[in-house]
Amino acid sequence: MQIAMLLYNNMTALDAIGPYDVLSRIPGATVRWVAAEVGPIRTDAGLGLIADYQLDDVPRPDVLLVPGGKQGEVLRNERVLSWVRAVHQQTRYTTSVCTGSLILGAAGILKGVKATTHWYVHPNSDVMAHGQYGSGWCAMAKS
């Protein structure tokens, strides 16, 4: 099972490191640190993480995990959003932590599905407008 963790500048480290620590221990799982470009990423707290793969290197992950953070720039990066849309078509699970759902929303894959995000993000924001805003956590089978 291939798990793609999307990295981007100003992301929250815990939103990727926590899930990584759990998911990397699944027998047979490989976790790919993916970003628009290979190289260092700075988190919202200044921690450096390394993206070992660029988007085109990971075209068919079984799982996509998008961490939260301060998305600003990535929400306008059509290359990243196109990749999210493309891989979502064949992932077994597409998931996010916290405000990572804003990236899924910006990619257009939350249309008509229940989604949630951090409490400070207004549920009627442009990004969440196409989803059904919930609180806490949401689980939904892919069709």
Secondary structure, DSSP 8 states (H G I E B T S, - for coil): -EEEEE--TTB-HHHHHHHHHHHTTSTT-EEEEEESSSEEEE-TTS-EEEE-EEGGG-S--SEEEE--B--TTGGG-HHHHHHHHHHHTT-SEEEE-TTHHHHHHHTTTTTTSEE---TTS-TTSTTGGGSEE-SS-------
